[in-house]
Amino acid sequence: ITIARIKNKKDIEQLVNNHEMDSVDWLDCLEITLFESRLKPQGAEYTILGKFSLK
């Protein structure tokens, strides 16, 4: 699972310092989509490999 892509340590510190984790909200997840990503010079290209219901 990719939540974020971070290029260097300074970016991690900035991300952590700017986002407080005082509370946790619930998220109902009904489906998972599996992607393949291919990095290309013009940017990432994403292809859906499958969808999986969690119902």
C-alpha positions, 0 to 999 in steps of 0.5 A: 500500500502506497500512502505517500512517496517521499524523496528525502529525509527532510520531506519526512520531517516536514510531513510529520511536523505539519500533520498532528495525529491527535485523533484517528477517524474510522474509514469504511473500506468496501473495495480494494483496487490493486494497481501496477505503477510503472515509472516513465520519464513523463511520469508514473503510469498506472494500470488496474490489475484487479478489484476486490470486494470486502463486503 
